[in-house]
Amino acid sequence: MRGLRGLDLVGGDVVEVSPPFDMSGNTALVGVTVMWEILCLLSEAVARRRGRI
């Protein structure tokens, strides 16, 4: 995910996270981690478009 830094991103998606079928909770943890990385990349892209970086 961090390799996408610097690209002009406009969106992201996390698909197929189903905690009821994940007894260990690993799927939910990976899903929220990926979502956090997407949000960080998108916030940088927005700031760059607005000239704040």
N, C-alpha and C positions, 0 to 999 in steps of 0.2 A: 504494500500500500504506500509506503513512504517513498518508493521509487516514482510515484506519480506526482510528487511535489514539483511545483512550477508549471504544471499544465493548467490550462484554462478550463477547469471543471465546472459543470453546472448542476450536477446531481449525482446521487449514489443510491444503492439499494442493497438491503440485506434480505435474503430470501431463505425460506425454509428453516426457521428456528422454531422448534417445537418442544418446549420444556417438559410437557407431559410424557414424552417418549424418551426423555434423557434423564435417567435416574441419577447420574453423577453430577449433572449441572454443567458439564463441560461445553455443551452446545450453546447454552445461554451465555456463558462466559465468553466464548469465542465470538458469538453474535454481537454482544455489547462492545467488545474490543474493536471489532471491525467497524461498527457504527461510530465509535469514538474517533477512529482514524479518518473515516470519511468526513465527519463533521470538522475535524481539524483542517483537512485538506480544503474543504469548501470555504471555511472561514478565511483561510489564506488567499484563496482565489478571489473572493469578494473584496477583501482588503486591497489586493493588487489592482483589481479593476477600478476601485475608487481612488487609487493613487495614494494609499496610506502605507504601502510597503515600498 
